[in-house]
Amino acid sequence: MRTTRESVTFAHPFSLDGIEGLQPAGTYAVDIDEDLIEGLSFLAYRRVSTTIYLPLASGGRGSVQAVRVDPRELDTAQKAQTGDSNDKFPTNRS
C-alpha cells in the first residue's frame, strides 16, 4: 500500500455527507491510500480509501479527527467553491 498526502484548501465553510455541521474554511490534509494491482507488466494502483483530517469541535488547538470520505464528494465540495471543472481527486489513479 502507498499513501499520498495532499492539501485541500476551502475558502468558505463547507459540508460533507455523514459529517455533522459546516466545517470551517481552511487548509486540510487529505490522505489517499492505494493498493498495488499485481500481475500487470506495469505499475498501477487502485484507490482503497480517502481520508480528510478535520478539526475536533471539542478538542484543543491542533486536535483533529480522521474521517473517510468519498473522493468524488470531496472534489465536488471543492469545485463548488472555485468553479473549477478539473478533477483533483479522480476515482481511478495509476
C-alpha positions, 0 to 999 in steps of 0.5 A: 500500500502507498499513501499520498498526502495532499492539501485541500484548501476551502475558502468558505465553510463547507459540508460533507455527507455523514459529517455533522455541521459546516466545517470551517474554511481552511487548509486540510490534509487529505490522505489517499491510500492505494493498493498495488494491482499485481500481475500487470507488466506495469505499475498501477494502483487502485484507490482503497480509501480517502481520508480528510483530517478535520478539526475536533469541535471539542478538542484543543488547538491542533486536535483533529479527527480522521474521517473517510470520505468519498473522493468524488464528494470531496472534489465536488465540495471543492469545485463548488467553491472555485468553479473549477471543472478539473478533477483533483481527486479522480476515482481511478489513479495509476 
